[in-house]
Amino acid sequence: MRSSAFNLSGRRCLMSRDFFVATFLLMVVADSPFYAQTAKPGSPGGGTKTPQITLVDIIPESLSGETYPRPDFPTDPTPSVTGYILEADFMKFRGRGFIQTTGRSNYARLIDFVKNYTGANDTLNSFALQWRDLSQDVAADSSSNDDWDRLFTQSDLIIPAKAIGFHNQNSGNYLALSGDPDKAVFNMGKRISGGDAYANKFRDRVTQVINLLAK
């Protein structure tokens, strides 16, 4: 369970996010960029509006997305210091598993799988019990980095394998490709990424794993 200190930090993060979203929506409704009346109606050029404030003026450069916003947001890995950052979507739903499953939408399918799991794996049964009565979004919000690390590393490879299965369904059913093994693996890599460069890299990685397993 996460500490109350962390939960407090999480609420602060949520409040901060909601405030930012609300501010942004107000700007959109107000036809951003903001305009100020520069002359009274009836005067020369009356009613002319000129831009006064733009998004660039409002959003600090540190939050432009180009670099991590130091020092406003620390990088200390201690949960009591940066727990609200460590549990943000970009960190919690980062790439994991054999094909680096990434993003809330891809993790959401795994949540549905876990909620309906009825097998014998203790890790999956534990999370199925926690999430079964929760909506997909609530389960995603309440899950933590540690939860997903456990699911990907302590589920007898069930979650990493299921993640591949879901990716396969959305990427042209590349697991069904057959023929010459070398070409089949290359074609799988190309179906995943759409390019020869990754296909060659994918084939090399699979070959390396097979060789290691054969030792």
Protein Blocks (a to p, Z undefined) as FASTA:
>chain_A
ZZfklmmmmmmmmmmmmmmmmmmmmmmmnopacdddfbdehiahihiacdfbdfklmmcf
klnomaccdfkbccbfbfklmmmmmmpmklmmmcedjkopghjklmmmmmmmmmmgcbfb
fklmmmmmmmmmpcfklmmmmpcfklmmmmmmmngommmmmmmmmmmmmnopamlpgcjf
klmmmmmmmmmnopaklmmmmmmmmmmmmmmmmZZ
